[in-house]
Amino acid sequence: MIGKVWIGAGVSLMAMMGPWVAPAMAKPAEAPAEALPEVGTGEAVEREILVLASPLSGEALEVGNAQALRTTSAISIAEHLARTAPGVTINEVQGNPLQPDVNYRGLTASPLLGTPQGLSVYLDGVRVNQPFADVVSWDLIPTGALSDIDLVSGAAPQFGRNALGGVLVLRTKSGRSDPGFGAEVSGGSFGRIQASAQAGGVFANGIDWFVAGDNFHEDGWRALSPSRASRAFAKLGWSEGTTNIALSGHFADTDLNGNGLQEMRLLAADRSSIYTAPDNTRNRMGMLVLKGETGLARNLTLRGNGFWRTIHTRTYNGDVNDDALGQSLYQPNAQERAALAQAGYSGFPLAGESQANTPFPKWRCIANVLLNSEPNEKCDGLINRSQTRQSEWGVTFELEWAGHLAGMEHRLTGGLSYVRSVADFTQSTQFGYILPNRTIAAVDGPGAFADGTQDSEDALDARVDLHAVTSTFSAYALDHVVLAGPVSLDLAGRYDRVALTNRDRITPGGGTGSLDSNPVYQRFNPAATLSVRDHAGSGLSFSWSQASRAPSAIELGCSDPESPCRLPNALAGDPPLAQVVARTLELRFDGVAGPVRGHVSLFRTDSSDDILFVADNASGYGYFRNFGKTRRQGIEVSADARLGKVSLSASYTLLDATYRSPEVVNGSANSSNDGEGPGFDGSIAIAPGDRIPLLARNTVKAAVDWEARSWLSFHLDMTAQSGVFARGNENNAHEPDGTYYLGAGKTAPFAVMNLGVEVRPRKGLSLFATVRNLLDKDYATAAQLGATAFDAQGQVVARPFAGPVIDGERPLLNSTFFAPGAPRAIQVGGRVRF
């Protein structure tokens, strides 16, 4: 159906271009071409199709700015985009408001290690996807310092790595753009307190300055989920004539608890409950950016930037040990009781401990740690720790020339970039047991850590000590050509050479079990856009683009099927992975009719060699491998209008995200797996046409702003989504049986409304209130299939079924886990500005 739409759209494109192209081609070649709008002016934003953005210049489609962020009172740009931007959705897999996965047209920018990253994020010309895993930490972006948020759709090769599905371009404020002083403070539900301040100005000698800082704290609406985030930003600039220079500094310190997905029965009993805890991430970041621009001649401009940043991330996660499910965790045997007594323990049972009378077993775990025998099977909990130290620096230069060539007007940009990063990554796993409050008690002793020394056939070595260096050299060029009158052509291309060096400090030398590798990835990616636009602002464009991404160090470190790993808790060997290549077709119409502006886009992105985490038969283990093809295609429609004192906007996105190649993956928690029987490990077969999990097929957004009085305004927005398939249900075939498999393997559709009210009693002072999830809807943004360690009362049940016993294994109880959305929350506060 969508293919037929594409054919019809192509015919329509030619028909619609006819009235413009024919007169334009009839003009003599020497006729003056239409003048290009100045980049950064309102005209450029209104005619964004004609301007192809680059890392250091240009405008794209604006999806937010400082005023819009104030209107929505969003705590992050991720929340703002999820509520307002067409085609953007979020999955709150981590369960923290500052750590969502952000999806745009089916491709993702996520803070979680192991998530395939398909979007790039640029802040003041610096790519802020982190070097080790290309993740995006939304908590580190200084929201209060942002002036503009632009979104480049489709594969955008000029932005380099990860720009498979689009690029988010962020620009910060300056003393020239935001002089004066402003402050804001608010408080509300779940102990949330926010405060921010900014100040800026311009001196007579051309120097401008700007500083901003913000702090976020909340207790969280779920159990054991407090978080805080502190960020600071400062910029010093100088300008004279066509020359301007700015030096900015960023600092962030965050401490976030996101306790992730919850099993459906436990969630139904208590929506604020958690599966296990803690799940803590601490980030500390510092960054310096020096950028400048100068006019070398009348039509020649030189731009450049240089940056340095360092990021220190620590995680501390308490998890269920899936390997203990199906095992006997209860009565310690004679050898284990002797070990406990020798270590000074008392109170352990001499007989009679069983699954029926011991909801939270621990003694066999402690004993096996002391004996260094089988803690991997007898301890139902794990403490996973990781630490990542990253440093990165780079430079980019652009030269732009505007003038006539071969009788046509051109804006030609050429750029060179070099970025080098160093990352040190360590991980460890310590055995423990689950406590009644769902936290994990770590156990000390000879077998405390999963280092492969245990006297067990299933002993695992979860240690990682990896040193990774990545060097990227890039050259790119863009040309905006006015072919004739309203017809223009944008061309772009970029060459990237990415060299990675992984060094394993535990098992050096390469081969299975070693992380040593030296892959080099090279590729040239082109793009082209043909546009027709009239003077009223309506227009049509057709684009084809290609972008790629090299595998990240973490994907290379977990790509050996002979040494599967448990993400994000371990890495294993590194057979080479191919680059992911995405090719996008987009047909876009922009129309203006009186006060109404609208756009319609048809888009298709085909990805080759997509990187997929394929689970191994051992539950929780797997490895990355190249997957054949995936496709994300659809239709996006949006419109906005201002009618007197009322502003309206709405959008609809149909996303058809599917696998296009067959694949076999682990499906232990999927009822359609090929295991020996219900509840046993098995695989599932993905067929072409199966929908990709966690991506909503239908998304509707609407908003209304009403300035009821000069001192009173209201904002109401709504987001509605269809349900998504759970991870683990990649074949879309899971059917619950109520015995071995619980839950539908997908989320339900939902609609969430948010209300804002602002009162301005005097100039420079405003009071506001925001109500999120106005109707207090229960909903979930993500889901996953998995074995559960608990019964409906929240007590540990390692062996939910006595039989059948096949090859010494028993069936497990599998369920659907959900990422619950936050209940209704109220925030009130005030702002001053002078």
Disulfide bonds with the S-S distance in Angstrom:
Cys365-Cys379 2.09
Cys558-Cys565 1.75
